[in-house]
């Protein structure tokens, strides 16, 4: 019973140390761009320029309505 307790403490310390080192590496990497979720979203939804004049004209005709959410209270 005592051996199991000591082993579980050692495993817990090992996981804590691993997570601490991982968090420290991420902090020191200098890559403070909002985290993994933002990076994944940027990769999934890349901004593309529309150079086709016909497509640009169609986009300009789209009426999004009132996009000011603060004024809808």
Backbone torsions as a table, in degrees:
resi	resn	phi	psi	omega
1	UNK	NA	-43.9	-179.0
2	UNK	-66.9	-37.9	177.4
3	UNK	-61.0	-42.0	179.4
4	UNK	-63.3	-40.6	179.3
5	UNK	-63.2	-45.1	-179.6
6	UNK	-65.5	-41.8	178.9
7	UNK	-64.0	-40.2	-179.7
8	UNK	-67.7	-35.0	176.1
9	UNK	-65.8	-42.8	179.5
10	UNK	-64.3	-40.4	178.0
11	UNK	-64.7	-42.4	178.2
12	UNK	-62.2	-43.1	177.8
13	UNK	-63.8	-39.1	179.5
14	UNK	-64.2	-45.1	178.0
15	UNK	-63.5	-41.4	179.4
16	UNK	-62.4	-42.9	179.1
17	UNK	-65.1	-42.2	-179.6
18	UNK	-63.5	-44.5	179.2
19	UNK	-67.0	-36.5	178.9
20	UNK	-64.8	-44.1	178.5
21	UNK	-64.6	-42.3	179.1
22	UNK	-61.9	-43.9	179.5
23	UNK	-66.0	-38.6	179.3
24	UNK	-66.2	-40.3	178.2
25	UNK	-63.8	-40.2	179.9
26	UNK	-67.1	-38.1	179.2
27	UNK	-67.3	-38.9	-177.2
28	UNK	-83.2	-6.6	-176.1
29	UNK	-71.6	-19.9	-178.2
30	UNK	78.6	5.2	-178.0
31	UNK	-97.7	76.1	-176.5
32	UNK	-101.5	68.0	-175.2
33	UNK	-107.9	18.9	178.3
34	UNK	104.2	-1.3	173.9
35	UNK	95.5	-175.4	-175.2
36	UNK	-64.8	-40.1	-178.2
37	UNK	-61.4	-44.2	179.9
38	UNK	-64.9	-40.6	178.9
39	UNK	-61.8	-43.1	179.4
40	UNK	-65.9	-40.7	179.4
41	UNK	-66.2	-39.1	178.6
42	UNK	-64.2	-36.3	178.5
43	UNK	-71.6	-35.4	-177.1
44	UNK	-76.9	-40.3	-175.7
45	UNK	-116.1	71.8	179.9
46	UNK	-76.3	140.2	179.5
47	UNK	-75.9	130.3	179.7
48	UNK	-123.7	136.4	177.2
49	UNK	-79.8	142.3	177.0
50	UNK	-101.3	111.0	-178.4
51	UNK	-101.8	-12.9	-179.5
52	UNK	-74.2	118.8	-176.6
53	UNK	-61.5	-34.5	179.9
54	UNK	-68.0	-45.1	179.1
55	UNK	-65.5	-37.9	178.7
56	UNK	-64.2	-39.5	178.3
57	UNK	-64.7	-41.3	177.7
58	UNK	-63.3	-40.0	178.6
59	UNK	-64.2	-37.6	-179.9
60	UNK	-67.9	-21.3	-179.4
61	UNK	-84.2	-9.8	-178.1
62	UNK	-73.1	128.3	177.6
63	UNK	-103.8	111.9	-179.5
64	UNK	-84.7	-3.0	-179.3
65	UNK	75.0	-155.7	-179.5
66	UNK	-81.3	107.1	179.4
67	UNK	-95.5	3.3	178.4
68	UNK	-86.1	97.3	-175.3
69	UNK	-69.6	-24.9	-178.7
70	UNK	-69.3	-28.2	-177.8
71	UNK	-83.5	-1.7	-176.6
72	UNK	-95.6	17.9	-177.7
73	UNK	-78.5	NA	NA
